[in-house]
Amino acid sequence: MNSETKALIESLQAVSSHAESIAEALTLNKMTPKKQHEYADMLKELSDLLHEHAAIQEMSIKASGGRHSLRQQSSPS
């Protein structure tokens, strides 16, 4: 696993770790608009990172003539 994939996974975990408390705060109407915007910005940044990661993988697969295996990338380093 490369460093970009590790960073993406860490970002996914960070955003996910807040999801339950965000949902609860929204349910209880205890989340300020500012905090909502901050979390939305985190989600947007994460979305952009995931799109970039997928695009890099697509380019790698195309460059190798389609012989690229995602399993090879996901093996432990």
PyMOL Python script that loads the backbone (N, CA, C, O; Angstrom):
from pymol import cmd

cmd.read_pdbstr("""\
ATOM      1  N   MET A   1       0.846  -1.170   0.000  1.00  0.00           N
ATOM      2  CA  MET A   1       0.000   0.000   0.000  1.00  0.00           C
ATOM      3  C   MET A   1       0.892   1.234   0.000  1.00  0.00           C
ATOM      4  O   MET A   1       1.822   1.344   0.800  1.00  0.00           O
ATOM      5  N   ASN A   2       0.599   2.155  -0.903  1.00  0.00           N
ATOM      6  CA  ASN A   2       1.441   3.345  -0.994  1.00  0.00           C
ATOM      7  C   ASN A   2       1.006   4.418   0.011  1.00  0.00           C
ATOM      8  O   ASN A   2      -0.036   4.293   0.654  1.00  0.00           O
ATOM      9  N   SER A   3       1.818   5.472   0.135  1.00  0.00           N
ATOM     10  CA  SER A   3       1.555   6.509   1.137  1.00  0.00           C
ATOM     11  C   SER A   3       0.275   7.290   0.844  1.00  0.00           C
ATOM     12  O   SER A   3      -0.403   7.729   1.772  1.00  0.00           O
ATOM     13  N   GLU A   4      -0.064   7.469  -0.436  1.00  0.00           N
ATOM     14  CA  GLU A   4      -1.300   8.174  -0.785  1.00  0.00           C
ATOM     15  C   GLU A   4      -2.524   7.380  -0.327  1.00  0.00           C
ATOM     16  O   GLU A   4      -3.485   7.952   0.189  1.00  0.00           O
ATOM     17  N   THR A   5      -2.482   6.064  -0.520  1.00  0.00           N
ATOM     18  CA  THR A   5      -3.591   5.223  -0.090  1.00  0.00           C
ATOM     19  C   THR A   5      -3.705   5.234   1.428  1.00  0.00           C
ATOM     20  O   THR A   5      -4.810   5.294   1.968  1.00  0.00           O
ATOM     21  N   LYS A   6      -2.573   5.176   2.116  1.00  0.00           N
ATOM     22  CA  LYS A   6      -2.599   5.234   3.583  1.00  0.00           C
ATOM     23  C   LYS A   6      -3.204   6.548   4.061  1.00  0.00           C
ATOM     24  O   LYS A   6      -4.015   6.556   4.988  1.00  0.00           O
ATOM     25  N   ALA A   7      -2.818   7.659   3.436  1.00  0.00           N
ATOM     26  CA  ALA A   7      -3.354   8.967   3.819  1.00  0.00           C
ATOM     27  C   ALA A   7      -4.853   9.040   3.562  1.00  0.00           C
ATOM     28  O   ALA A   7      -5.596   9.609   4.363  1.00  0.00           O
ATOM     29  N   LEU A   8      -5.297   8.467   2.450  1.00  0.00           N
ATOM     30  CA  LEU A   8      -6.720   8.445   2.135  1.00  0.00           C
ATOM     31  C   LEU A   8      -7.488   7.647   3.192  1.00  0.00           C
ATOM     32  O   LEU A   8      -8.540   8.088   3.657  1.00  0.00           O
ATOM     33  N   ILE A   9      -6.981   6.504   3.562  1.00  0.00           N
ATOM     34  CA  ILE A   9      -7.631   5.667   4.573  1.00  0.00           C
ATOM     35  C   ILE A   9      -7.691   6.396   5.916  1.00  0.00           C
ATOM     36  O   ILE A   9      -8.712   6.354   6.603  1.00  0.00           O
ATOM     37  N   GLU A  10      -6.616   7.052   6.282  1.00  0.00           N
ATOM     38  CA  GLU A  10      -6.605   7.818   7.532  1.00  0.00           C
ATOM     39  C   GLU A  10      -7.650   8.933   7.493  1.00  0.00           C
ATOM     40  O   GLU A  10      -8.326   9.186   8.490  1.00  0.00           O
ATOM     41  N   SER A  11      -7.781   9.591   6.358  1.00  0.00           N
ATOM     42  CA  SER A  11      -8.786  10.645   6.215  1.00  0.00           C
ATOM     43  C   SER A  11     -10.194  10.076   6.302  1.00  0.00           C
ATOM     44  O   SER A  11     -11.065  10.665   6.944  1.00  0.00           O
ATOM     45  N   LEU A  12     -10.422   8.934   5.661  1.00  0.00           N
ATOM     46  CA  LEU A  12     -11.731   8.273   5.742  1.00  0.00           C
ATOM     47  C   LEU A  12     -12.068   7.933   7.194  1.00  0.00           C
ATOM     48  O   LEU A  12     -13.192   8.150   7.646  1.00  0.00           O
ATOM     49  N   GLN A  13     -11.099   7.410   7.908  1.00  0.00           N
ATOM     50  CA  GLN A  13     -11.329   7.033   9.303  1.00  0.00           C
ATOM     51  C   GLN A  13     -11.594   8.261  10.178  1.00  0.00           C
ATOM     52  O   GLN A  13     -12.436   8.216  11.075  1.00  0.00           O
ATOM     53  N   ALA A  14     -10.883   9.346   9.919  1.00  0.00           N
ATOM     54  CA  ALA A  14     -11.078  10.572  10.704  1.00  0.00           C
ATOM     55  C   ALA A  14     -12.482  11.132  10.508  1.00  0.00           C
ATOM     56  O   ALA A  14     -13.156  11.495  11.472  1.00  0.00           O
ATOM     57  N   VAL A  15     -12.912  11.199   9.259  1.00  0.00           N
ATOM     58  CA  VAL A  15     -14.249  11.716   8.975  1.00  0.00           C
ATOM     59  C   VAL A  15     -15.310  10.787   9.547  1.00  0.00           C
ATOM     60  O   VAL A  15     -16.298  11.243  10.124  1.00  0.00           O
ATOM     61  N   SER A  16     -15.105   9.493   9.387  1.00  0.00           N
ATOM     62  CA  SER A  16     -16.069   8.512   9.904  1.00  0.00           C
ATOM     63  C   SER A  16     -16.190   8.557  11.416  1.00  0.00           C
ATOM     64  O   SER A  16     -17.278   8.367  11.961  1.00  0.00           O
ATOM     65  N   SER A  17     -15.083   8.809  12.094  1.00  0.00           N
ATOM     66  CA  SER A  17     -15.111   8.818  13.560  1.00  0.00           C
ATOM     67  C   SER A  17     -15.990   9.935  14.103  1.00  0.00           C
ATOM     68  O   SER A  17     -16.433   9.870  15.250  1.00  0.00           O
ATOM     69  N   HIS A  18     -16.245  10.953  13.301  1.00  0.00           N
ATOM     70  CA  HIS A  18     -17.082  12.079  13.729  1.00  0.00           C
ATOM     71  C   HIS A  18     -18.540  11.921  13.318  1.00  0.00           C
ATOM     72  O   HIS A  18     -19.398  12.648  13.818  1.00  0.00           O
ATOM     73  N   ALA A  19     -18.834  11.001  12.432  1.00  0.00           N
ATOM     74  CA  ALA A  19     -20.169  10.907  11.844  1.00  0.00           C
ATOM     75  C   ALA A  19     -21.268  10.704  12.886  1.00  0.00           C
ATOM     76  O   ALA A  19     -22.308  11.359  12.818  1.00  0.00           O
ATOM     77  N   GLU A  20     -21.055   9.818  13.834  1.00  0.00           N
ATOM     78  CA  GLU A  20     -22.097   9.544  14.825  1.00  0.00           C
ATOM     79  C   GLU A  20     -22.385  10.770  15.692  1.00  0.00           C
ATOM     80  O   GLU A  20     -23.544  11.099  15.944  1.00  0.00           O
ATOM     81  N   SER A  21     -21.331  11.440  16.144  1.00  0.00           N
ATOM     82  CA  SER A  21     -21.554  12.626  16.984  1.00  0.00           C
ATOM     83  C   SER A  21     -22.167  13.766  16.172  1.00  0.00           C
ATOM     84  O   SER A  21     -22.946  14.558  16.703  1.00  0.00           O
ATOM     85  N   ILE A  22     -21.822  13.850  14.901  1.00  0.00           N
ATOM     86  CA  ILE A  22     -22.419  14.868  14.025  1.00  0.00           C
ATOM     87  C   ILE A  22     -23.913  14.588  13.874  1.00  0.00           C
ATOM     88  O   ILE A  22     -24.734  15.495  14.009  1.00  0.00           O
ATOM     89  N   ALA A  23     -24.260  13.348  13.597  1.00  0.00           N
ATOM     90  CA  ALA A  23     -25.666  12.976  13.440  1.00  0.00           C
ATOM     91  C   ALA A  23     -26.449  13.265  14.724  1.00  0.00           C
ATOM     92  O   ALA A  23     -27.569  13.773  14.674  1.00  0.00           O
ATOM     93  N   GLU A  24     -25.861  12.943  15.854  1.00  0.00           N
ATOM     94  CA  GLU A  24     -26.541  13.194  17.123  1.00  0.00           C
ATOM     95  C   GLU A  24     -26.735  14.691  17.360  1.00  0.00           C
ATOM     96  O   GLU A  24     -27.809  15.129  17.770  1.00  0.00           O
ATOM     97  N   ALA A  25     -25.689  15.464  17.098  1.00  0.00           N
ATOM     98  CA  ALA A  25     -25.795  16.915  17.284  1.00  0.00           C
ATOM     99  C   ALA A  25     -26.855  17.520  16.364  1.00  0.00           C
ATOM    100  O   ALA A  25     -27.594  18.420  16.763  1.00  0.00           O
ATOM    101  N   LEU A  26     -26.922  17.020  15.141  1.00  0.00           N
ATOM    102  CA  LEU A  26     -27.951  17.504  14.221  1.00  0.00           C
ATOM    103  C   LEU A  26     -29.343  17.101  14.695  1.00  0.00           C
ATOM    104  O   LEU A  26     -30.284  17.892  14.630  1.00  0.00           O
ATOM    105  N   THR A  27     -29.465  15.866  15.171  1.00  0.00           N
ATOM    106  CA  THR A  27     -30.748  15.374  15.673  1.00  0.00           C
ATOM    107  C   THR A  27     -31.245  16.228  16.838  1.00  0.00           C
ATOM    108  O   THR A  27     -32.435  16.527  16.942  1.00  0.00           O
ATOM    109  N   LEU A  28     -30.326  16.611  17.701  1.00  0.00           N
ATOM    110  CA  LEU A  28     -30.677  17.405  18.881  1.00  0.00           C
ATOM    111  C   LEU A  28     -30.665  18.910  18.601  1.00  0.00           C
ATOM    112  O   LEU A  28     -30.860  19.723  19.505  1.00  0.00           O
ATOM    113  N   ASN A  29     -30.437  19.260  17.359  1.00  0.00           N
ATOM    114  CA  ASN A  29     -30.373  20.668  16.947  1.00  0.00           C
ATOM    115  C   ASN A  29     -29.327  21.438  17.762  1.00  0.00           C
ATOM    116  O   ASN A  29     -29.549  22.579  18.167  1.00  0.00           O
ATOM    117  N   LYS A  30     -28.181  20.786  17.990  1.00  0.00           N
ATOM    118  CA  LYS A  30     -27.114  21.385  18.790  1.00  0.00           C
ATOM    119  C   LYS A  30     -25.852  21.645  17.980  1.00  0.00           C
ATOM    120  O   LYS A  30     -24.783  21.861  18.550  1.00  0.00           O
ATOM    121  N   MET A  31     -25.964  21.626  16.674  1.00  0.00           N
ATOM    122  CA  MET A  31     -24.789  21.857  15.835  1.00  0.00           C
ATOM    123  C   MET A  31     -24.935  23.202  15.132  1.00  0.00           C
ATOM    124  O   MET A  31     -25.895  23.445  14.401  1.00  0.00           O
ATOM    125  N   THR A  32     -23.969  24.051  15.373  1.00  0.00           N
ATOM    126  CA  THR A  32     -24.037  25.384  14.779  1.00  0.00           C
ATOM    127  C   THR A  32     -23.846  25.308  13.265  1.00  0.00           C
ATOM    128  O   THR A  32     -23.242  24.365  12.753  1.00  0.00           O
ATOM    129  N   PRO A  33     -24.365  26.305  12.561  1.00  0.00           N
ATOM    130  CA  PRO A  33     -24.134  26.343  11.119  1.00  0.00           C
ATOM    131  C   PRO A  33     -22.640  26.333  10.775  1.00  0.00           C
ATOM    132  O   PRO A  33     -22.231  25.715   9.791  1.00  0.00           O
ATOM    133  N   LYS A  34     -21.829  27.016  11.586  1.00  0.00           N
ATOM    134  CA  LYS A  34     -20.383  27.035  11.329  1.00  0.00           C
ATOM    135  C   LYS A  34     -19.802  25.626  11.382  1.00  0.00           C
ATOM    136  O   LYS A  34     -19.026  25.238  10.508  1.00  0.00           O
ATOM    137  N   LYS A  35     -20.180  24.858  12.412  1.00  0.00           N
ATOM    138  CA  LYS A  35     -19.690  23.480  12.544  1.00  0.00           C
ATOM    139  C   LYS A  35     -20.203  22.603  11.405  1.00  0.00           C
ATOM    140  O   LYS A  35     -19.485  21.721  10.933  1.00  0.00           O
ATOM    141  N   GLN A  36     -21.427  22.834  10.962  1.00  0.00           N
ATOM    142  CA  GLN A  36     -21.960  22.093   9.826  1.00  0.00           C
ATOM    143  C   GLN A  36     -21.132  22.357   8.572  1.00  0.00           C
ATOM    144  O   GLN A  36     -20.810  21.437   7.821  1.00  0.00           O
ATOM    145  N   HIS A  37     -20.794  23.622   8.359  1.00  0.00           N
ATOM    146  CA  HIS A  37     -19.963  23.978   7.205  1.00  0.00           C
ATOM    147  C   HIS A  37     -18.573  23.348   7.309  1.00  0.00           C
ATOM    148  O   HIS A  37     -18.022  22.880   6.313  1.00  0.00           O
ATOM    149  N   GLU A  38     -18.018  23.339   8.507  1.00  0.00           N
ATOM    150  CA  GLU A  38     -16.686  22.748   8.704  1.00  0.00           C
ATOM    151  C   GLU A  38     -16.696  21.255   8.369  1.00  0.00           C
ATOM    152  O   GLU A  38     -15.789  20.757   7.704  1.00  0.00           O
ATOM    153  N   TYR A  39     -17.724  20.550   8.833  1.00  0.00           N
ATOM    154  CA  TYR A  39     -17.798  19.118   8.538  1.00  0.00           C
ATOM    155  C   TYR A  39     -18.051  18.892   7.051  1.00  0.00           C
ATOM    156  O   TYR A  39     -17.476  17.984   6.451  1.00  0.00           O
ATOM    157  N   ALA A  40     -18.895  19.702   6.468  1.00  0.00           N
ATOM    158  CA  ALA A  40     -19.152  19.591   5.024  1.00  0.00           C
ATOM    159  C   ALA A  40     -17.868  19.825   4.228  1.00  0.00           C
ATOM    160  O   ALA A  40     -17.635  19.162   3.217  1.00  0.00           O
ATOM    161  N   ASP A  41     -17.046  20.754   4.676  1.00  0.00           N
ATOM    162  CA  ASP A  41     -15.761  20.993   4.007  1.00  0.00           C
ATOM    163  C   ASP A  41     -14.855  19.773   4.115  1.00  0.00           C
ATOM    164  O   ASP A  41     -14.159  19.426   3.160  1.00  0.00           O
ATOM    165  N   MET A  42     -14.864  19.119   5.280  1.00  0.00           N
ATOM    166  CA  MET A  42     -14.079  17.894   5.443  1.00  0.00           C
ATOM    167  C   MET A  42     -14.557  16.811   4.475  1.00  0.00           C
ATOM    168  O   MET A  42     -13.753  16.124   3.845  1.00  0.00           O
ATOM    169  N   LEU A  43     -15.875  16.673   4.369  1.00  0.00           N
ATOM    170  CA  LEU A  43     -16.441  15.674   3.461  1.00  0.00           C
ATOM    171  C   LEU A  43     -16.081  15.981   2.015  1.00  0.00           C
ATOM    172  O   LEU A  43     -15.761  15.077   1.244  1.00  0.00           O
ATOM    173  N   LYS A  44     -16.133  17.252   1.651  1.00  0.00           N
ATOM    174  CA  LYS A  44     -15.798  17.646   0.283  1.00  0.00           C
ATOM    175  C   LYS A  44     -14.325  17.360  -0.013  1.00  0.00           C
ATOM    176  O   LYS A  44     -13.989  16.848  -1.081  1.00  0.00           O
ATOM    177  N   GLU A  45     -13.460  17.690   0.929  1.00  0.00           N
ATOM    178  CA  GLU A  45     -12.027  17.421   0.745  1.00  0.00           C
ATOM    179  C   GLU A  45     -11.767  15.920   0.618  1.00  0.00           C
ATOM    180  O   GLU A  45     -10.962  15.486  -0.206  1.00  0.00           O
ATOM    181  N   LEU A  46     -12.451  15.148   1.436  1.00  0.00           N
ATOM    182  CA  LEU A  46     -12.314  13.693   1.370  1.00  0.00           C
ATOM    183  C   LEU A  46     -12.798  13.175   0.016  1.00  0.00           C
ATOM    184  O   LEU A  46     -12.160  12.311  -0.585  1.00  0.00           O
ATOM    185  N   SER A  47     -13.903  13.694  -0.453  1.00  0.00           N
ATOM    186  CA  SER A  47     -14.426  13.304  -1.758  1.00  0.00           C
ATOM    187  C   SER A  47     -13.410  13.601  -2.858  1.00  0.00           C
ATOM    188  O   SER A  47     -13.179  12.770  -3.736  1.00  0.00           O
ATOM    189  N   ASP A  48     -12.807  14.785  -2.807  1.00  0.00           N
ATOM    190  CA  ASP A  48     -11.795  15.147  -3.798  1.00  0.00           C
ATOM    191  C   ASP A  48     -10.599  14.201  -3.748  1.00  0.00           C
ATOM    192  O   ASP A  48     -10.089  13.787  -4.789  1.00  0.00           O
ATOM    193  N   LEU A  49     -10.150  13.857  -2.535  1.00  0.00           N
ATOM    194  CA  LEU A  49      -9.028  12.929  -2.386  1.00  0.00           C
ATOM    195  C   LEU A  49      -9.353  11.559  -2.971  1.00  0.00           C
ATOM    196  O   LEU A  49      -8.515  10.947  -3.635  1.00  0.00           O
ATOM    197  N   LEU A  50     -10.560  11.083  -2.725  1.00  0.00           N
ATOM    198  CA  LEU A  50     -10.961   9.776  -3.234  1.00  0.00           C
ATOM    199  C   LEU A  50     -11.044   9.784  -4.757  1.00  0.00           C
ATOM    200  O   LEU A  50     -10.641   8.821  -5.408  1.00  0.00           O
ATOM    201  N   HIS A  51     -11.569  10.873  -5.327  1.00  0.00           N
ATOM    202  CA  HIS A  51     -11.607  10.997  -6.789  1.00  0.00           C
ATOM    203  C   HIS A  51     -10.188  11.005  -7.370  1.00  0.00           C
ATOM    204  O   HIS A  51      -9.923  10.350  -8.378  1.00  0.00           O
ATOM    205  N   GLU A  52      -9.286  11.742  -6.736  1.00  0.00           N
ATOM    206  CA  GLU A  52      -7.896  11.797  -7.197  1.00  0.00           C
ATOM    207  C   GLU A  52      -7.249  10.417  -7.126  1.00  0.00           C
ATOM    208  O   GLU A  52      -6.556  10.002  -8.054  1.00  0.00           O
ATOM    209  N   HIS A  53      -7.475   9.721  -6.040  1.00  0.00           N
ATOM    210  CA  HIS A  53      -6.903   8.393  -5.845  1.00  0.00           C
ATOM    211  C   HIS A  53      -7.398   7.442  -6.934  1.00  0.00           C
ATOM    212  O   HIS A  53      -6.615   6.687  -7.511  1.00  0.00           O
ATOM    213  N   ALA A  54      -8.693   7.485  -7.210  1.00  0.00           N
ATOM    214  CA  ALA A  54      -9.262   6.627  -8.252  1.00  0.00           C
ATOM    215  C   ALA A  54      -8.699   6.977  -9.623  1.00  0.00           C
ATOM    216  O   ALA A  54      -8.419   6.083 -10.422  1.00  0.00           O
ATOM    217  N   ALA A  55      -8.532   8.259  -9.903  1.00  0.00           N
ATOM    218  CA  ALA A  55      -7.997   8.682 -11.195  1.00  0.00           C
ATOM    219  C   ALA A  55      -6.554   8.207 -11.373  1.00  0.00           C
ATOM    220  O   ALA A  55      -6.166   7.788 -12.464  1.00  0.00           O
ATOM    221  N   ILE A  56      -5.770   8.272 -10.309  1.00  0.00           N
ATOM    222  CA  ILE A  56      -4.383   7.794 -10.373  1.00  0.00           C
ATOM    223  C   ILE A  56      -4.361   6.299 -10.648  1.00  0.00           C
ATOM    224  O   ILE A  56      -3.548   5.823 -11.440  1.00  0.00           O
ATOM    225  N   GLN A  57      -5.247   5.559  -9.999  1.00  0.00           N
ATOM    226  CA  GLN A  57      -5.304   4.118 -10.236  1.00  0.00           C
ATOM    227  C   GLN A  57      -5.722   3.816 -11.676  1.00  0.00           C
ATOM    228  O   GLN A  57      -5.182   2.907 -12.306  1.00  0.00           O
ATOM    229  N   GLU A  58      -6.683   4.578 -12.189  1.00  0.00           N
ATOM    230  CA  GLU A  58      -7.111   4.378 -13.581  1.00  0.00           C
ATOM    231  C   GLU A  58      -5.970   4.620 -14.559  1.00  0.00           C
ATOM    232  O   GLU A  58      -5.785   3.859 -15.509  1.00  0.00           O
ATOM    233  N   MET A  59      -5.198   5.696 -14.320  1.00  0.00           N
ATOM    234  CA  MET A  59      -4.063   5.992 -15.196  1.00  0.00           C
ATOM    235  C   MET A  59      -3.025   4.878 -15.130  1.00  0.00           C
ATOM    236  O   MET A  59      -2.440   4.510 -16.149  1.00  0.00           O
ATOM    237  N   SER A  60      -2.799   4.347 -13.945  1.00  0.00           N
ATOM    238  CA  SER A  60      -1.838   3.262 -13.768  1.00  0.00           C
ATOM    239  C   SER A  60      -2.285   2.009 -14.516  1.00  0.00           C
ATOM    240  O   SER A  60      -1.470   1.330 -15.140  1.00  0.00           O
ATOM    241  N   ILE A  61      -3.571   1.708 -14.452  1.00  0.00           N
ATOM    242  CA  ILE A  61      -4.107   0.540 -15.149  1.00  0.00           C
ATOM    243  C   ILE A  61      -3.970   0.725 -16.660  1.00  0.00           C
ATOM    244  O   ILE A  61      -3.569  -0.199 -17.369  1.00  0.00           O
ATOM    245  N   LYS A  62      -4.301   1.906 -17.144  1.00  0.00           N
ATOM    246  CA  LYS A  62      -4.193   2.175 -18.586  1.00  0.00           C
ATOM    247  C   LYS A  62      -2.741   2.102 -19.051  1.00  0.00           C
ATOM    248  O   LYS A  62      -2.453   1.572 -20.125  1.00  0.00           O
ATOM    249  N   ALA A  63      -1.835   2.633 -18.242  1.00  0.00           N
ATOM    250  CA  ALA A  63      -0.420   2.647 -18.606  1.00  0.00           C
ATOM    251  C   ALA A  63       0.168   1.243 -18.681  1.00  0.00           C
ATOM    252  O   ALA A  63       1.118   0.998 -19.425  1.00  0.00           O
ATOM    253  N   SER A  64      -0.400   0.328 -17.910  1.00  0.00           N
ATOM    254  CA  SER A  64       0.115  -1.034 -17.909  1.00  0.00           C
ATOM    255  C   SER A  64      -0.644  -1.930 -18.888  1.00  0.00           C
ATOM    256  O   SER A  64      -0.471  -3.149 -18.883  1.00  0.00           O
ATOM    257  N   GLY A  65      -1.469  -1.333 -19.711  1.00  0.00           N
ATOM    258  CA  GLY A  65      -2.207  -2.100 -20.700  1.00  0.00           C
ATOM    259  C   GLY A  65      -3.317  -2.935 -20.106  1.00  0.00           C
ATOM    260  O   GLY A  65      -3.708  -3.949 -20.684  1.00  0.00           O
ATOM    261  N   GLY A  66      -3.824  -2.528 -18.970  1.00  0.00           N
ATOM    262  CA  GLY A  66      -4.923  -3.242 -18.345  1.00  0.00           C
ATOM    263  C   GLY A  66      -4.499  -4.454 -17.540  1.00  0.00           C
ATOM    264  O   GLY A  66      -5.354  -5.192 -17.050  1.00  0.00           O
ATOM    265  N   ARG A  67      -3.202  -4.679 -17.389  1.00  0.00           N
ATOM    266  CA  ARG A  67      -2.718  -5.851 -16.643  1.00  0.00           C
ATOM    267  C   ARG A  67      -2.525  -5.546 -15.169  1.00  0.00           C
ATOM    268  O   ARG A  67      -2.023  -6.390 -14.426  1.00  0.00           O
ATOM    269  N   HIS A  68      -2.905  -4.382 -14.742  1.00  0.00           N
ATOM    270  CA  HIS A  68      -2.712  -3.955 -13.369  1.00  0.00           C
ATOM    271  C   HIS A  68      -3.754  -4.586 -12.450  1.00  0.00           C
ATOM    272  O   HIS A  68      -4.941  -4.614 -12.777  1.00  0.00           O
ATOM    273  N   SER A  69      -3.322  -5.075 -11.338  1.00  0.00           N
ATOM    274  CA  SER A  69      -4.233  -5.697 -10.372  1.00  0.00           C
ATOM    275  C   SER A  69      -4.341  -4.829  -9.126  1.00  0.00           C
ATOM    276  O   SER A  69      -3.326  -4.459  -8.536  1.00  0.00           O
ATOM    277  N   LEU A  70      -5.567  -4.503  -8.723  1.00  0.00           N
ATOM    278  CA  LEU A  70      -5.751  -3.747  -7.490  1.00  0.00           C
ATOM    279  C   LEU A  70      -5.320  -4.566  -6.280  1.00  0.00           C
ATOM    280  O   LEU A  70      -4.912  -4.007  -5.262  1.00  0.00           O
ATOM    281  N   ARG A  71      -5.409  -5.874  -6.389  1.00  0.00           N
ATOM    282  CA  ARG A  71      -4.980  -6.751  -5.295  1.00  0.00           C
ATOM    283  C   ARG A  71      -3.498  -6.531  -5.001  1.00  0.00           C
ATOM    284  O   ARG A  71      -3.090  -6.553  -3.839  1.00  0.00           O
ATOM    285  N   GLN A  72      -2.693  -6.321  -6.033  1.00  0.00           N
ATOM    286  CA  GLN A  72      -1.261  -6.095  -5.814  1.00  0.00           C
ATOM    287  C   GLN A  72      -1.030  -4.834  -5.004  1.00  0.00           C
ATOM    288  O   GLN A  72      -0.150  -4.801  -4.144  1.00  0.00           O
ATOM    289  N   GLN A  73      -1.816  -3.786  -5.272  1.00  0.00           N
ATOM    290  CA  GLN A  73      -1.637  -2.536  -4.539  1.00  0.00           C
ATOM    291  C   GLN A  73      -2.090  -2.643  -3.099  1.00  0.00           C
ATOM    292  O   GLN A  73      -1.554  -1.952  -2.233  1.00  0.00           O
ATOM    293  N   SER A  74      -3.055  -3.486  -2.826  1.00  0.00           N
ATOM    294  CA  SER A  74      -3.608  -3.540  -1.483  1.00  0.00           C
ATOM    295  C   SER A  74      -2.844  -4.486  -0.558  1.00  0.00           C
ATOM    296  O   SER A  74      -3.184  -4.612   0.619  1.00  0.00           O
ATOM    297  N   SER A  75      -1.825  -5.144  -1.078  1.00  0.00           N
ATOM    298  CA  SER A  75      -1.064  -6.048  -0.223  1.00  0.00           C
ATOM    299  C   SER A  75      -0.269  -5.261   0.802  1.00  0.00           C
ATOM    300  O   SER A  75       0.143  -4.136   0.519  1.00  0.00           O
ATOM    301  N   PRO A  76      -0.042  -5.814   1.976  1.00  0.00           N
ATOM    302  CA  PRO A  76       0.697  -5.099   3.029  1.00  0.00           C
ATOM    303  C   PRO A  76       2.105  -4.776   2.586  1.00  0.00           C
ATOM    304  O   PRO A  76       2.738  -5.538   1.855  1.00  0.00           O
ATOM    305  N   SER A  77       2.586  -3.625   3.043  1.00  0.00           N
ATOM    306  CA  SER A  77       3.956  -3.226   2.677  1.00  0.00           C
ATOM    307  C   SER A  77       4.957  -3.586   3.723  1.00  0.00           C
ATOM    308  O   SER A  77       6.147  -3.316   3.558  1.00  0.00           O
TER     309      SER A  77
END
""", "prot")
cmd.dss("prot")
cmd.show_as("cartoon", "prot")
cmd.util.cbc("prot")
cmd.orient("prot")
